[in-house]
Amino acid sequence: MIAMPGFARILVIFAALAASAGPSLAAGPKAYVGNFKDSTVSVIDTASERVVATLPVAAGPDGIVLTPDGRSVFVSGSGAAAVSEIDTAGDRVTRAIDVGKGPQGLAMTADGKWLLVAVNGDDRVAFVDTSAHGVSATVPVPKPHTIAIRPDGRQAYVASQEPGHFALVVIDMATRAVVTQIPLDKPPRDLEFSHDGKALYLTLAGLAAVQVLDPANNQWGAPVPTGVSPHIAQHFAGMASGVVVVQGPGEVMLFDPAARTAVRSIPVGKQPHWLDLSADGRKLWVSNEGSNDVSVVDLAGGPMHTVQVGNAPRKIALQRTAATAASPAASADGAHAGGSAHVTIRNFAFEPAQITVKAGQRVSWQNDDGAPHGLAFKDGSAGIDLLLPGKAFARVFDKPGVYDYVCSVHSYMTARVTVVGP
């Protein structure tokens, strides 16, 4: 055994602790990566692009989603019968929610109140109440795989992989009943709504193209041709191009959503599986199942970075703001230090949905969505009727109290400002 100087030994111990389960040492928003074969989640600090924690979760993590405020992560264990819930403030698993056999895809409502789980082994979609931490209702769906909820919150589309009867199953979110089924020729893989809800992007096994559905009439439009084995296609708010992970060539392809043609392709790791966009909209984070790493792609053309994670990383999800987790910007009770706080409007949700400030502090809202929004406070205090994309609004809260508000355009978007004494 080679002797190691005391200081060097301390550095090695510190590095080991940083990569183990426990409170993370993140300075920026974090990325959560489900390592399928290890049954763990790697937590990455997006500022330093380093793994700061590794958390054991239910066997076979296959679906992963963050609450809109970034405070909780839900991870489905397809080799188990549970969804693991992670508290992002301390990066620890707080509970396992029993949902049934073989849960796979997950989807979250814009207000964070409901988690939908594709319970593949029991042929149903489970509605999990995120406050009560349990299943409140179920809807029968044969072999559900992945789920996408319309941005307006009215319907959920489910990829049903029942052999010989492949389909998209549409569920009414209010009645929790199947309203229609759209037959498919091939097994559906993933489906995602564009940020404005005007298109549903679907990938099918064995087809080198992304299918595009108009949810207004459930009619198919022209597809987006790709390389072999496209897996997830997205059109994020603030991006002119759509993006699709293409597993065969190991690349991310950017495409024109209107012309539905390729714009450019960016090589990433082996067998890329999933992707998400950074909070500032500048980087794509791509999980590579075949090379056990994550590619960090600079959309402006800068160098690509690689972060090593666990064995067979599949799903990845990014926080939109570091203020939703434990960080120097927030005190223990969630009150923000300094003289101001910021809320982002993105994907038809306020992020974070709950914020605490001190009396006399300024709160600003930035519309980073593709649709117009607004703020209407339930107590009648000052808001704004219309906030166009790219515009901002701010106000100072002088008196302590709880200020609930909604979007003046979309009343299902709810949030709260809590003002405490100075």
N, C-alpha and C positions, 0 to 999 in steps of 0.2 A: 504494500500500500504506500502510495506517495504522500509524503507529508505536505500539508497545505497551510500556507500562512494564515494567521487568524483572521485578517481582514477579508481575504479571498474566500475563506470558509463561510464567513458571515454573508457575503454576497451570494454564494450558492444557496444557502439556507433561505435567504430572502426571496430569491427567484423561485425556489420550490414552493414556498408559501404563497406567492402571488399567483401561481398556476393551479393551486389546489382549491377545494371548496372552501367557502368562507366569504366574508365581506370583500367586495372587489375594490380595486385601487384605481378606479377610472376617473379621468379628468373630463372626458367628453361624453356625448351620447354613446350608448353601448350597442353592440350587435350580439344577437343570441343565435347560436348555431347548434342544431341537433345532430349529434354523431350517432348514426343509426346502429352501427355494429358495437359501439362501446356503451350504448344506453346512457350517454352523458350529453350535457349541453356545455359548449365552450362559450365563455363570456369574453367579448373583445372590446377593449376601449378603442373607439374609433379615432380618437385624437392621436394616440401613440401607435395604433394598429398592433396592439399586443394582447395576447390572452391574459386576462387578469383573474379568472376563476374557471374551474371545471366542476360541474354539478351533476351528481347522479340523478337520473330521472327514470320514469317507468320504461320498461323494456321496449326497444325498437322505436325511438322517437321518430315520428313520421309527419306530424303536423305541428306548426308553431305559429303563434300569433300573440301580439302585444295588445293590451288595452289602449284606447286612444290617449290616455294620460301618461302612458309609458310606465306605470307603476307595477304592473303585473304581466307575467308571461305565462301562457298556457301551452303545454307540450303534450301531444297525444302519444301514448305508448301502444303502437300497433301490435306488439307482442304481448300485451297485457290487457287489462280491462279498465284502464284508468287514464285520466288526464292529470299531469303534474302541474301545480301552480307555483310559480316562482315570484317572490317579492324582490323587485329590482333594487330597492333601497339597500338591502344587505346581501343580495344575490344568494338567497337560500330558498330551498323548496319548502313551502309552508304547509302543503297538503296534497293528497291524492284524491281526485274526485272520481268515484266509480260511475262509469257511463255505459258499460257493456263490453262485449268481446270485440277486440280488434279495431279500436278507434283509429281513423286515418286523418282525413282532411279536417281543418278547422276554419271557421269564419267568425268574425266579431261584428256586431252591430255598431253603427257610428257613435252611439252614445255609450258604448261599453257595457250595457246592461245584460246583453245576451250573447252567449257563446254557442255557436252551432257546431255539432260534432258529427262527422260521418262515421257511424258505428257499423263498420263493414260486416263484422261477424254476426251481428244481430239484425241486419237488414232494416236499419232505421236511422233517422237523424234525431239526435238528442238536443233539446233546448236546455242549456245550463244557465241558471240564474247566477250571475257572477257575484252578487251580493250574498246570496244564501249558500253559494258554493255547492249546488246540487242540481240534479236533473229535475226540471219542472214539467216538461212535456216531451213527447216523442211523436214522430211522423214516420209511418212505414215507407221505406224506399229500398228496393232491392239492390244489394251490394253497392252502397254509396262509397264514393272514393274521395272526391274533392267538392268544395262548396264555394259559391260566390254570392254575396248579398248585393242587390242593387244599391247604388249610393242613396237613393231616396228611401231605402229601408222597407219597401213594400213587398218585395219578393226575394226568395233565395233560389238559385239555380244549383242543382246537384248533379254531378256526373255519376250516373248509374252504370256499373259494369256487370250487370247480370248477363251471363253467357246466352247469346242468341237473342237478347232483348236490350241491346245497348241503347241508352237514351239520356236526354237531359230531363230531369224531373223538376218542375217548377212548384214551389211551395209558397202559399200566401202567408206572410209573416203575422198578420193579425189573427186569422182564423186557424193557422197552423194546420192547413190541409193542402193536399196536392190539387192544383188547379189545372195543370196540363202536363203532357209528356211529349217531348220532341224526339222521334226515333232517330237513331244513328246507325250507320253501316259498320263502324269500327268502334273499338273500345275507347271511351273518352279518358283523357289523362288529366289535364288541368284546365280550369276555366277562370277567367278574371275579367271584371268589368273595367272599362276605361274610366278615368277619373271623373268624367262628366256623365257617365252612365249611358252614353249613346251607342256603345258597342260592347259586345261580349266576345272576348277572344278565347277560342277553344283549340286545344291540341288533341289529336287522335293518334292512337297507336298505329304505326305503319304508314303514316301519311306525312310527306315532307312539305307541309304547309300549315299555316294557322287559319282556322276557320273563323269567320266573322259573322256574328248574329246581331240583327237589329232587335233589341228587346221590346221596342215599341209594338212590333207586329210579329215577332218571332220568325222572321224571314232571313234566309241566308244571303249574304252578299258575296262579293268577290273575295277569295282567300288571299293570304299573304304567302307567296312561295318562299320556302326556306331550304336549308340543307337537310340531311337525314336526321330524324328524330328530334323535332322541336318539342320542348317540354312546357315551359311557362312563358306566356306573352303578356306584356303589360304596357299601358300607356299612362305614365305617371303625370300628375299635375305639374305644370311648369316645364315640361319637356316637349319640344316640337316633334320629336320622333318617338315611336313606340320601340320597345325592346323585346327580344325573344331569346331565350337560351336554346341553343341548338347543340344537342349532345354528340351527334356523330362526329363533326369536325372539331368539337370542343371550342365553341365560340359564342359570343353574344352578337346578335345581328340587330342593327338599328334599322327601322323601316318607317316609311312615310305613311301615316294613318289614312290619309286621303287617297293617295295613289295606290297604296298597298303594294309598294315595291321596296326592295332593299336599298338602304342608303349606304351603309358600310358594315363590315364585320370586324370584330375584335377578338383575337385568340385569347383564351383563358386557360384553365387547367383541364385535366382529364375528366370526361363525363360530367360536365357541369349539370347541376340539378335545379337550383333555385337562385333567385336574385332579389335584392331590395335596393332602394335608393337612399343615399345619405340625407341627413336632415337639411343640408344646404343645397341639395340638388346637384352637386358637382361630381359625385362618385357613385358608381354601381358596385355593390358588393355581391360577388357570385360564389356560391358554395360548389366545390368540385368533388363529387363523390368518388371519382376514380383516382384522385391524387392527394386526398386527405388534406385539402387546404382551401383557402378562400382567396379569390382574386379581387383586388381593389382596383377598379378601373377608373381612371381620370377621364371624364367625358371631354375635357378641354384638350386632350392629347398628351398629357403629361405621362411620366413613367408609371407602369402598372406595378403594384406591390403585391406580395403574396404572404398570407398569414397561415402558418401551420396550425391545424386543429386536431380533432380526434379522428377515429376510424370511420370512414364512409359518411361524411357530412352531407345531409340532405337539405332540410329547410333552414332558412336564415331570415331573421326579422330584426329591423333596426329601430331603436328609439328615435323619436323626432326631436327631442330636446333633453339635455342633461339635467335640466332643472326639475324633471320629474323623478329623478333618482337622488340618492344621497350624494351631495357634491358641495364644494365650498360656496356655491351660489345660494344654497338653501339652508336654513336652520333646522333644528330637530323637529319643530312643529310645522315645517313647510313654509314659513314666512321667508320672503326673499330679502337678502341683504341689499344695501344700496338704496337708491332712490326710485327705482322703477322695476317693472316686471313685464314680461312679454308673452302674448298668446298668439299662436299661429293658427290660421284657419286653413285646413288642408284635408282633402278627401272627405268633404262634407262633415267635418268635425272640428271642435275647438280643442287645441292641444297646447297645454294640458286643459282638461275639462274642469278641474278644480284648482284654484290658486289662492294662496294666502299672502296678504300684504299688510303693512302697517298703515295706520291712518296718516294721510298726507302724501302717500306714495302714488306714483303715476303708473297706470297700466296701459299698455299699447296692444292693439290687435292688428295683425298684418294678414291680408287676404292673399294667401299663396295658392289658392285653388283656381280651377278653371271656370268657376261659376260665380256670379255675384252673391254676396251674403249681406248681413246686417246684424245689428245688435239691438234687442229690445229688452230692457230691464223690467222685471215684473213689478217693481215698486214705482215705475213711471219715471225714474231718474234718467239722466241724459244718456242717450245711445245714438245710433245712426241707422236710418232707414235703409240705405243702400251703400254697400262697400264693394266697389268693383274690383276685379282681379288686379293685384299689384298695388292696391291702395291700402292706407293705414288709418286707424282711428285711435285716439288716446283720451283718457280722462283721469283726473285725480280724485281719489276717494278720501274725503275729509273725515267722515264719521265711521266709527266701528259698526259692524253689522254684517249680515249675510245678504249678498246681492246675487240673486238668481237671475239668469237671463237666457234668452233663446235667440236663434237667428230670426230676424224679421222677415226673411224670405222662406226659410225652411224651419217650421216650428218644432220639428222633431230633433233639431240640433240644440241641445241644452247644455248649460255650464253654470259655474258659480264662482264668484269672487268673495272671499271671506276677509273682512278688514278687522284687524285687532288694534288694540291701543298702542300708541307710539312708545 
